[in-house]
Amino acid sequence: MDLCSLIDRNAAFAPDKTAIAFEGERLSYAAFAARIERTATALKQELGVGRGDRVAILSLNRPDYLVLLYACARLGAILVPLNWRLAVAEQLFILTDAGAKVLVLERAFEGVLSELAPGTALVGFDFAPPRGTTFESLLARSDGTSRNPHTDLSCPLLIVYTSGTTGRPKGAVLRQEALFWNGVMSQHMHNMTSDDHVLTVLPFFHVGGLNIQTTPALQLGATVTIHARFTPDTALAAIEQDRPTLTVMVPAIIQAVSEHPAWATTDLSSLKAVATGSTIVPPHLIDRFVGRGVPVLQVYGSTETCPIAVYTRLGGDLSRVGSTGLAGLCCEAKVIDYAGHEMPAGTPGEIAVRGPNVFFEYWGNEAATREALHDGWYRTGDIGLCDADGYFWVRDRKKNMIISGGENVYPAEVERVLLEHPDVSECAVIGRPDPRWDEVPIAYVIRRSGACLEADELRTHIQAQLARYKVPRDIVFVTDLPRTALGKVQHFLLKQLDAQSHVQGEAS
């Protein structure tokens, strides 16, 4: 049995039921299963994709994104979702690091092709890339069987790249079984049944968009409406017109929809719950949906946990303000000290997670894998506490990490690029609170002696290598940075100083 077997069984039980709705079109479970079969056959027969080969995808949300995921599951191949918000240099790093055999993309992102090394097979959703073919042409030529021997739930299925504290992204490898057990926990969290209708507005290149509700719903036989990308007006219109029962919204999206002119008049009565997470969620944002009669469920996890690890449950205790809930149905979570010993109830420490939903390894990075995994426990780096009843509170995010509009920004990654500029001597990047994006990156920079570097030049340098959301909103030139006795920059102290100067600047 592989993960695709669940789609096949749902197609057998309810062939005519809508699996995916997208831009006015509907794909039944029978048609979904048949398209997966044709895609797997085409990948195998036409492009030579076999067990363990990597298939990268660079696209907005679309039904064939999910078709490719389950086709890879059928073959024992691995899907590598590429974040379309990244700069081309970042996408090229991931393609090279993963050793992608195939790249499937849409025309809007063909800019990556001009710098892509030869040897990668190219497939276009809506165009024929140079030296490549269209997705439909590929399927039309498929003939034969999609089955590969020795393919089961133990096979790796996803490599999802997450920005790392060392300045280079790391590819978290998730097995098919991780998605299966993550799905079981999602179904438990949401009281999900095959009668549910999920609205997905988060991007599939994040495990949140892919795995909090979307794949669990499809594996259960529910219906999923997907949007190519989020806009507040289309999201609110879909809630009123399509009548979904569940959706996931990160805090920045909750803020966007709740401040939209149509918010007050949109009928939300079909929603039995909204799930949220990715950061410490401000209570006032939760209250906006609760005030409209819609329960808000919190989920805690990361790319490495697929992502569901800790959550509040529909019908469960939602009265503990700020709590992200209990350890999931199929995994364990605890709070530990530096040595790995479990902390007493109510005592802060590092959150650790163990279970079949946890990633297998970082692709090609044994050192990072050893650092993160200890006896099966994934050390998240997040600080939290657990009360006597087992409920978790997240107190601080991963060391120095910035979450801007639901996207992770690691200062080390931005600092690495800053230091590549010949006129930068030293630098430090922190997060500054922002009413719209939760946080935005801010850079403090020491120029090299005699340099006349200006902020605009430095921003241009960064934009050539990193995604726009990683580019510092403000660049502050200084002559020194706060340091420890050993000379290490104290980011937390710099953040305090920035808060003071920012408040003073607003007051003046």
N, C-alpha and C positions, 0 to 999 in steps of 0.2 A: 504493500500500500504506500502511495505517495500522497502529498497534500492535494494534488489534482483529483484524486479519487473522490474527495468530498464533493467537488463540483459535478463529477459524473453521477454520483448517487443522487444529488439534488435534481439533476436533469432527468433521472429515471423516475423519481417520485413526483416531480411537478414540471414536466417539460415545457409547458406553455407559460409558466409564471415568469414575470419580469425579473431578471437578475440585475441588469444595469440600465438605468435611464440616463440619457446624455443628449442635450441640445435638441429635445423633441423626438429623439429616436429611442426605441426600446429594444433591448437584447434579451431574449428569453433564455432560460437555463439550458434548453436544448441547443439553441444557437450559440450560446457562450461556450458550452462544452465542445461543440463541433469546431468552432473557430480556434479554440485551444489546441485541439487535435491537429488541425491543418497547420497551425503555426509551429507546433513541435516537430511535425513531419518535415516542414520546409527548412527549419533550422538545422535539422539533422541531415537531410538528404542534399539540400542545396548548399549549405554553408559549413557542413561538417561539424556542427556543434555536438559535443558529447559530454559525458559525465565529468563534471568539474570545470568545464570551459566557462568563461565569463562573457556575458552578454550585457553591454552597457546600454542605457536608455537616457536620452536627453530630450525631454518633452514636457509640455503641460499635461495636466490630468486628461485622460481619454480612456475609453473602454479597452483599447488594445494595450494600454499600460498593464492592466490586470491580466489580459490574455497572455502577454509575454511572461508575467510572473508565474502563472500556472503552467505555461508551456515549459519553462525552465524546470519547474518541479517535476514534470513528467519525464524530462530528459536527464534529471540529476545535474543540470547545469546551474549556473549562479547568475542572478540578475544584479547588476550594479547600477542603481539609480543615481543619476547626476543632478545635482542642484543647479537649476537653470539660472539662479541668481548669482552664481559664482562667476568670477572673471575667467576668461578663456585659459589663462595660465594655470589656474586652479583646476579647471576641468581636465586639462592635458596631463597634469600631475596624476590625477586619479586614474585616468585611462591607462597611463603608463604603469603606475604602481599596481593596478589590478591585472594588467596584461590582458585587456579586453580583446577577445577574438572578433566580436561583432559590435558595432555601434548602430543603434536605431535612434533616429532623431527626426525632428520636424524642421521645416525650412527656417523658422524664426531663429534657430540656433546654429545655422550652418557656418557661422563665423569660426567655429572650432576646427572646421575641416582644412582650412588653409595652413594650419600649423600641425596637423595630425600626421604622424609618421606613417609611411606606407605599410601595408600588411594587415590593417584592420578592415574587415568586411563592412561595407556601409549599406544601410537600408534607410530609406526616407519614408515617413508616414504620408507626406503630402507633396513629395517631389522625388526626383531621381538624382541622388548625389553623384558627383563625378566618380567614376569607377565603381558605381553602386547600382542599386535597383530600388524600386518602390516596394512598400510592404505588400500591396495587393498583387503586384506581379510575382513576388516571391511565393505568396500563397497559391497563386494560380498554377505554378509549376510543381507544387508539392505532390508527391506520389510515393506511397509506401507506408511504412509503419513508424509511429512515433515512439515506440517502446524501446527503452534501454534496459539491459539486465542490471541487476543489483542496485536498483533505484528505490529508496524508501525514505522514511521520515528522518533517518540519521544523516541524510545528504545535506550539505550546505546549500542554501537557497538564495541568501542575500548577502552582499557586502555593502554596508551602509557606512559611508565615510563621515567621520565626525572630527571637527577641528581639534587639534591636540595641544596640550600644554607645552609641548616641545616646539611648536611652530609649524609642524607639518600635519596634515590630516592623517587619521588612522582609520583603516577599514575594519569595522566590526563585522565578524562573520556570524550570521544567524542561520542555524539549521532549520530544515522544514519542521522539525518537532517544536522548535521555539515558537513558530507561528501557530502551530496547532494548539499548544498549551496556553499561549497568549490569548488565542481565540476563546478557549474555555473560560478563562478569567474575565474576558470582556463580556461574554454571555452571562456570567454570574453577576458582574458589576452592574450591568444595565437591565437585568431580568429580560435579556434579549430572547426573542423567539423568531420563528420563520415568518410571523405576521408583521414583524417590524419593518420600518422603512427608514433607512439611514440617508441623511444628507451629508455629503462629503465636500467641504470647501477647502480643507487643508491640502497642501501639495503632497503627492505620493512619494517625492524624494525624501520626505521625513517619515520615520516609523510611526509618528503620531497620525499623520494623514492616512497612511497605509494600514496600520495595524490596531489602532484603538477601537475602531468600529468597522472599517471597510471590509477587510479580509474576514474578521469574525462573522460579519453578517452574511457574506457570500458562502462561507463554509457551513453556515447553518440553514441556508436556503431562504434568507430574507432578500429584500430589494434594496438596492443602493442607487441613489441619484448622485451623480458626480458633476462638479463644475470644473471647467478648465482651470480657473483660478478664482480667488476670492474677490468679490466686490460687495460692499454692504447692500446696495440696492438689489442685486440679483439674489443674494442670500435671503433677504427679507421677502422678496417676491416668491421665492421657491418655498419658503416656510408656509406662506399663506396659500399658494396655489397647489403645490404638490403634496402638502400635508404630511411631511415626514414625522416620525415619532422620536428620532434621536439625531443628534449632531454633536460634533466636537468643535469648540471654539477656544483658541488661546486668548489670554487677556486682551491683547491688542485688537482682536477681532470682536470680542464682546464690547469693547469700548466703541469700536467703529459702528457696529450695528445699533447699539443703544443710543448713540448720538446722531443717528441718521434721522432726517425729517419724517420718514415713514414708520419709525419705531413705535410711536404711540398708537398708531391706527392698525398696525399689522396684527393679524389674528395668529396668536401663538398656541392656540388650544390643542393642536395636534401633538405638540411636543410633550412626551412624558418625562424627558430629562435632557439637559445639556451637560456634556462632560467638558472639563477644562483642566489645564495643567501647563507644563513646560517651564513654569516659574512659580515663585511664591505669589499666589493669586490675591490681589487686594480685595478685602471683604466687600467694599462698596460696589465692585463690579459684579460680584456674585449676587448682591442684593437687587441689582437691576432686573435679573431674570426671576429671582425668587418673588420680587414684588409684583411680577406679572403672572405668578402662579406656576412657574416652571422650576422644578427642583434642579439644582446644580450639583453634579458629582465631580469630585476631585480625583485625579489620578497622578501618581508619582512614579517616575521611572526615567529611563534614558534610552538612547540608541542601543546600548549594551544589554538592556533588559526587554527589548522588542516592542514596545516600551513598558508594558503594564507590570508593575511590581507591588504597589500599595495603592489602595483606592477606597473611597466611600461608595456604598452600594445603594442602589435605588430600593427604597423600603427599609433601609438600615438607619442607623443613628447619624443624622446630619446636624445634630445640635452642637457638636464640639467645634466652635468657631476656630478656623485656622488649621484644623487637623486635615491631613491628606488621607486619613483612614487607616485601615488594617492591612497587614500583609495579605497578598492575593491568595485565592483559593488553592493555587497549585505551586506556590513558591514560599520561601521563608525570607524574613527580613529581621535584622537586629541592629542595635546600635553598639559600636565597639570602640575600644580605646586604641592607641597607637599599636599596641602589641597584639591586637585582635581579640582581647577579652571583652565579653559582653558587659555593658554598663548597667548599673541599677536603674530601675524605672525612674523617669524624670530627670536623668542625668544626661547632658549633651555629649555627643560623640559622633563618630563617622557612621553613616548608614551603609550596611552591607546587605547584599541580596544573593540568595542561592536558589536555583531551581531549573527546570528544563527550559524555561524561557530565556535564560541567561546566554549571552553570546559564547561562541566556542573559542574564538581567538581573534587577535588583531592580525589581519592579513599580512603575512611576511614579516611580522614584527614580534619575535619571541620575547625580547626584553620588555616591551610594553605589556605583553600578555602576562608575563610572570609578575609584573608589578601590580596589575589589576586583579588577577585571580589568585586566591589563596585557598586551597582545599575546596575548590568549587565556589567559594564566596567571592562575589564581585564587590570590590571596595569602591564605592561610588565617588568618594571624595566630598560628598555633601554632608553637612553637619545638621543633625537633628536630634530629637529625643523621642522616647517611647514611654507612654504612661503605663500604669499598672494593668490597664485593660487591653493593652496591645495597640493603642492608637498612636500614630506617628504624627509628629510636627516637624516640618523642615525649617531649620533656623537660618541656614546660610547655604548658598549655592557652592558649586565646585570652586575651588580656590581661584580667585581672580576672574572667574568667567563672567561675561556680560551677556545678558539676554535682551536683545533689541527686537521688538516686534515679533517675538517667538523664535528668533534665529539666535543660535549660539555664536558668540564672538569671543575667541580666546586672545587676551592681550599678547601672549607670546607670539602668536601668528602675525599680528599687526606690527609688533615690535621688530620681528625678523625682517619684514619688508622695509620698515623705516630705516633700519641699520644698514640696509644695502645701498642707501643713498650716500654718495661720497661726502656730503657735507653734514651728515648727522654723526655726532660723536657718541651720544647716549640718549636713551629715551625710555619712557614708561607710559603705558596705556591703561586707563581706568574707565569705569562706567560712571556716567552722570545721570541721575534721575531725569526722566523726560515724561511729560504728561501724556504723550501720544504713544511712544514706543517703549515705555517702561524704563529703558535706559538707552543711552547712546554712548559710543566710544569717544573718549577725549585723550589726546596725546600731549604729553609734556616732553619737550625736545631740547637737548643741549646741542648747539651748533658746534662744528669743528672750528678751531681757532682761525680767525680771519675770514670765515665764510659769511656770505650775505644771503643765506637761504631764506625764502619767504614761504608762507603757509600754502599759497596756491600752487607753487612748484612742487611742494611735497605731496599735496593731495593728488596732483596729476601723476606723480610717481607711484602712489599707492593704488590709484584706480586702474592702472595698467596691469596690476597683478592680483588684486583682491576684489571681491564683490562690493557693490556700492554701500551696502549696509555695514560693512566693516571699516569703511573710510571714516576717520575721526571727524566728528561734527565740529570740533574746535581743536586747533593746534596752538599750544601755548609754549613759547620759547622761554627757557629759564637758564640760569647759570649753574644750578645745582639741584639735586633731588634728595628727598629724605632717605636715609640709609641706616642699616643696622651697623653694629660695631665691626662687622666683617665686610661692610661695603655693599651689601645687597639692598636693592631698592625696596622700600616699605610701601607697597601699593595701598595698603589700608590707610596709612597715614597721609599719603598723597591724596587719597579720596576725601579724607576729612578736610584737608587744606583746600581742595578744589571746591567742596561744598561751602566753606566759609567765604572764599573769594567770589564764588558765583552769586551767593546771596547778597554780598556787599555790592557786587556789580549791578544787580537788579535794583537795589535800593538807591543807588547813586544816580 
